[in-house]
Amino acid sequence: MSIQRETKIIDAKDKIVGRLATSVAQILIGKHKTNYKPNVDGGDVVIIKNADKIKFTGKKFTDKKYYRHSNQPGKLKTETAKQVFEKDPTRIIRLAVSKMLPKNKLRKKRLKRLRFE
């Protein structure tokens, strides 16, 4: 069985982060196709344009926090969405999509098909 991958281009201008991430995750998984199988990686390639023009609802832009840890005692790093957005706006979308994909062995392969312009 050969998998036919298409390229979907999505314009992120004035779209809300969570709603954009859910639609991108569905395309990466392949649930929009008629021959969807959960154990087969049959999703498409997604290219996101204008990632620097996404929107946040409410006060998430200033209040939402992203955490990372270096696995050493006392090394928990905290950044707000505004700080992450100023460094790299694509990171916010990539994190949101990553957390919406199933936690299995296909996750890394699917994330490699997410690209930005």
C-alpha positions as CSV (number, residue, x, y, z in Angstrom):
1,M,0.0,0.0,0.0
2,S,1.6,3.3,-1.1
3,I,0.7,6.5,0.7
4,Q,-0.1,9.5,-1.4
5,R,1.0,12.6,0.5
6,E,-0.3,16.0,-0.5
7,T,1.0,19.4,0.6
8,K,-1.4,21.6,2.5
9,I,-0.6,25.3,2.8
10,I,-2.3,27.1,5.7
11,D,-2.3,30.8,6.3
12,A,-2.1,31.5,10.1
13,K,-2.8,35.2,9.8
14,D,-5.4,36.2,12.5
15,K,-6.1,32.6,13.5
16,I,-6.3,31.4,17.1
17,V,-3.4,29.2,18.2
18,G,-5.5,26.3,19.6
19,R,-7.9,26.1,16.7
20,L,-5.1,26.2,14.2
21,A,-3.2,23.5,16.0
22,T,-6.2,21.1,16.1
23,S,-6.7,21.4,12.3
24,V,-3.0,21.0,11.6
25,A,-2.8,17.9,13.9
26,Q,-5.8,16.3,12.1
27,I,-4.1,16.8,8.7
28,L,-0.7,15.4,10.0
29,I,-2.5,12.3,11.4
30,G,-4.5,11.8,8.2
31,K,-7.9,11.7,9.7
32,H,-9.3,13.8,6.9
33,K,-8.7,10.9,4.4
34,T,-11.1,8.1,3.7
35,N,-8.4,5.4,4.1
36,Y,-7.4,6.4,7.6
37,K,-5.9,3.8,9.9
38,P,-4.6,4.6,13.4
39,N,-1.5,2.4,13.0
40,V,-0.5,3.8,9.6
41,D,1.2,7.2,9.2
42,G,-0.9,8.4,6.2
43,G,-1.0,12.2,6.9
44,D,-0.1,15.0,4.6
45,V,2.7,17.7,4.7
46,V,1.6,21.0,6.3
47,I,3.2,24.3,5.5
48,I,2.2,27.2,7.7
49,K,2.6,30.8,6.5
50,N,2.5,34.0,8.6
51,A,3.2,32.2,11.9
52,D,4.2,35.6,13.3
53,K,0.6,36.9,12.9
54,I,-1.3,34.3,15.1
55,K,-3.7,35.4,17.8
56,F,-4.2,34.6,21.4
57,T,-7.6,34.8,23.2
58,G,-8.0,36.4,26.6
59,K,-4.8,37.2,28.5
60,K,-2.9,34.1,27.3
61,F,-0.3,36.2,25.6
62,T,0.9,37.6,28.9
63,D,-0.2,34.9,31.4
64,K,0.4,31.5,29.7
65,K,3.7,29.9,30.7
66,Y,5.9,27.4,29.0
67,Y,8.1,25.2,31.2
68,R,11.3,23.3,30.4
69,H,13.6,21.5,32.8
70,S,17.3,20.4,32.4
71,N,16.8,17.5,34.9
72,Q,19.1,19.1,37.4
73,P,17.8,20.2,40.8
74,G,16.5,23.8,40.7
75,K,16.8,24.2,36.9
76,L,13.2,24.7,36.0
77,K,12.9,27.5,33.3
78,T,9.7,29.4,32.9
79,E,8.8,31.7,30.0
80,T,5.6,33.5,29.1
81,A,4.0,33.1,25.7
82,K,5.1,36.7,24.9
83,Q,8.8,35.9,25.6
84,V,8.6,32.7,23.5
85,F,6.8,34.5,20.7
86,E,9.4,37.2,20.5
87,K,12.2,34.6,20.2
88,D,10.5,32.2,17.8
89,P,6.8,32.5,16.9
90,T,6.9,29.1,15.2
91,R,7.8,27.4,18.5
92,I,4.4,28.1,20.0
93,I,2.6,26.5,17.1
94,R,5.0,23.5,17.0
95,L,4.4,22.9,20.8
96,A,0.6,23.2,20.5
97,V,0.5,20.7,17.5
98,S,3.0,18.4,19.3
99,K,0.8,18.2,22.4
100,M,-2.3,17.4,20.2
101,L,-0.7,14.5,18.4
102,P,-1.1,11.0,19.9
103,K,1.7,10.0,22.2
104,N,3.1,7.1,20.3
105,K,6.0,6.1,18.0
106,L,4.6,8.0,15.0
107,R,4.7,11.3,16.7
108,K,8.2,12.4,15.7
109,K,7.6,11.4,12.0
110,R,4.4,13.4,11.9
111,L,6.1,16.5,13.4
112,K,8.8,16.4,10.8
113,R,6.1,17.0,8.1
114,L,5.2,20.3,9.8
115,R,7.0,23.2,8.1
116,F,7.0,27.0,8.3
117,E,7.5,29.7,5.7
